[in-house]
């Protein structure tokens, strides 16, 4: 066991899989000598060499296309986009080829690739460096979409993603890269890619969240507990597929649903969760479900960033309205 950051856990998982599977390769901009823009791949080139840790040109379309080619021919590439907002030049390769490889070839070929990208705001960066567009990829058939929120889950989920025989979009909340720490056991144990994680038990309200918003959600749950409201906090983790069974099981106890996510509100993953709840668990609800989300605007520059970012107080207010306003 070692106490480490989420960023270090990503690095540890990459080391583990590259040691145990020679088909695993890493590629992206500056992933070699520099270890990537956030140093997630530091040390890999020195240990595994130029043939398995490949510095690419500043060309996301090339990264996407080469990764699909590698994956379709027996390798297990892990490609890094420096920021989630830089992925758009590669979208044809991702949407039209990676996500459809199994279907197009009737199972003859698969695309066991992982596309990693830091995402989200909170680091005072321009808008293309701060986007939260996980819903875009969740809408594409053929992709799994995963977002870890702790070092232990980053390690286990990345292992599972690399071992998956279909493409995984693996988005890392960079705001908590170095601020969230926990013990990680480098035991090679993968976590399921289709399961969410209950982080705190409660009786009054089910709060579903993911990524960096897990931090504020747990803080809000602690504050609400001191006010007599017990919140069950669920880390969605798998944006696609969504583990609705765990959410509905929680609603059987609480009867109230609050979804918190940093991404813009309209057509966000929260809307999908609310829709599925309406379809399959409406009779369990004691109150209309609520969302606390980012605004339907482009991420502002850093002086106004705090107005966009979700604060603990926003979650507390929404939770109290949901519980106290619908008794």
Buried (B, 14 or more C-beta within 10 A) or exposed (E): EEEBBBBBBBBBBBBBBBEEEEBBBBBBBBBBEEBBBBBBBBEBBEEBEEEBBBBBEEEBBBBBBBBBBBBBEEBBBBBBBBBBBBBBBBBEBBBEBBBBBBEBEEEEEBBBBBBBBBBBBBBEBEEBBBBBBBBBBBBBEBBBBBBBBBBBBBBBBBBBBBBBEBBBBBBBBBBBBEEBBBEBEBEEEBBEBBBBBBBBEBEBBBBBBBBBBBBBBBBBBEBBBEEEBBBBBBBBBBBBEBBBEBBBBBBEBBBBBBBBBBBBBEEBBBBBBBEBBEEBBEEBBBBEBBBBBBEEEEBBEBEEBEEBBBBBEBBBEBBBEBBEEEE
